[in-house]
Amino acid sequence: MTQRSLTDQAGYQELGSEILQNRDQHFFHPWDRPHLLDENARTVIMSGNAANVVDAEGNDLIDGPGGMWCINLGHGVEEIVEAMAEQARTMVYSTPWGVANAPSAVLCEKLAEIAPGDLNRVMLTTGGSTANDSALRFAAFYNNVLGRPEKKHFISRSNAYHGSTLLSATMSGKERDKTHVDTLSDMVTFLSAPNPYRRPAGMTTEAFCDSLIDEFEETIARIGATKIAAYIAEPVLASGGVIVPPEGYNKRMWETCRKHDILYISDEVVTGFGRLGAFFASKDVFGVEPDILISAKGLTSGYAPLGAAIISERLIENLKQACGDDPTIAFSNGYTYSGHPVACAAALKTIEIMEREDVCGHVREITPYFQSQMQTLYDIPIVGDVRGAGLMVAVEANEKANGSLEQDRAIGNRIDEHCQALGLIVRPLLNLCVLSPPLTISKTQVDDIVSRLRRGIERAHEDLVREGVVAA
Ligand SMILES: Cc1ncc(COP(=O)(O)O)c(C=O)c1O
């Protein structure tokens, strides 16, 4: 059997062209729609360097979404690659059951150091979904052990995204993701999304914020605090459309949780690891000290799958007290690859580089420029809202086209196609373009992104005018 070497660049590029033609027929991709399975010619990404990737046709593209909000330090960082290779050579795997290994132990110690407050105990998992799943299971386990098994309900929000395991998908509030899939809907109540752009007409942002807190209080009163285990929330809702809540909202929601003895799970899968200019945004940006903090994606800068649920020492102490020396109680949750040594080596190197290069400081410095340049897109008639925080932004094409699912998707795809032809990958989320570039981008690269995005949206607008979908 002859085997093509992937390191042979000529052969590799040729393989890419073949995949583009007909070799992507066996991969059921995330969010695949069966009716398109046989005609979905996807861009094939072949290589990456810093903020750019190259596809199978040789096009050099700016990686606007930073992979999937994860390539925080950019592609091809030799130091991370080398750390992973070195770890693989030295010790590629050991089980997380019964024994420990050096990179995962050191990583947990480091995460406890950089996480806020008394978040000191780390459950390593394989990604964001499994970290959320583990946190939710932990909250239920905690209440079982503390002798209050009725305290099991969860509170989430419309437009939230927490993952794709059954439990994390149950907490996700994106209605359009729930058609034809089952979730454990009895376990959760959804509050309104804190989206100022969608607030009732005539209402100030402050009054909107008050109404969201009132809604939470009313929900707690209706269900009963003794029945609610936890509230789970992204500080900025990411794939729900980069929803930046009104000033003070996250802190007030946290204070409400504390008042009613409801655990606060902060899902920082996207907002963590520098995206908002801090290792974790919960405390540094929003003044929240969560009971459980979730990390993934940027944790390894996207170089390997890894997730973490970082738990408050207070909860661990309560658990220990309630368990006493009962040997039958164990939190039976974990994965073969919980804290895989090679992934932990990637995370440790990511943290080392972030600290050494003050990546968070760079994000804080460049954020005002990035966000203000994005705001210049408002003059394009099809643009309804431009919102963001740190190095994440969404441009929402308004639904003059009436907001039906297919029409939203068509607008987003149109913008995506034009931008890609102009050398910029954007991530179409229905009628939204979402960007979360590598954290190391410069002002010149911001200018480049914004000018390509502008031309892409303008061309999509021209198409829609020509087709009579929107008025000239
Ligand atoms: C906020 C948030 N939580 C959880 C997840 C799930 O993470 P993963 O895809 O690594 O399982 C995502 C993924 O996009 C996310 O954006």
The ligand as a MOL file (V3000), in Angstrom:
LIG
                    3D

  0  0  0     0  0            999 V3000
M  V30 BEGIN CTAB
M  V30 COUNTS 16 16 0 0 0
M  V30 BEGIN ATOM
M  V30 1 C -19.9850 29.7220 25.0020 0
M  V30 2 C -19.7340 28.3300 24.5290 0
M  V30 3 N -19.8330 27.3200 25.3920 0
M  V30 4 C -19.5930 26.0430 25.0310 0
M  V30 5 C -19.2420 25.7410 23.7400 0
M  V30 6 C -18.9970 24.3220 23.3570 0
M  V30 7 O -17.6430 24.1080 23.2470 0
M  V30 8 P -17.0670 22.8610 22.3710 0
M  V30 9 O -17.5050 23.1040 20.9730 0
M  V30 10 O -15.5930 22.9480 22.6050 0
M  V30 11 O -17.6410 21.6320 22.9420 0
M  V30 12 C -19.1220 26.7610 22.8070 0
M  V30 13 C -18.7430 26.4560 21.4020 0
M  V30 14 O -18.7900 27.2580 20.5250 0
M  V30 15 C -19.3860 28.0890 23.1990 0
M  V30 16 O -19.3200 29.0920 22.3180 0
M  V30 END ATOM
M  V30 BEGIN BOND
M  V30 1 1 1 2
M  V30 2 1 2 3
M  V30 3 2 2 15
M  V30 4 2 3 4
M  V30 5 1 4 5
M  V30 6 1 5 6
M  V30 7 2 5 12
M  V30 8 1 6 7
M  V30 9 1 7 8
M  V30 10 2 8 9
M  V30 11 1 8 10
M  V30 12 1 8 11
M  V30 13 1 12 13
M  V30 14 1 12 15
M  V30 15 2 13 14
M  V30 16 1 15 16
M  V30 END BOND
M  V30 END CTAB
M  END
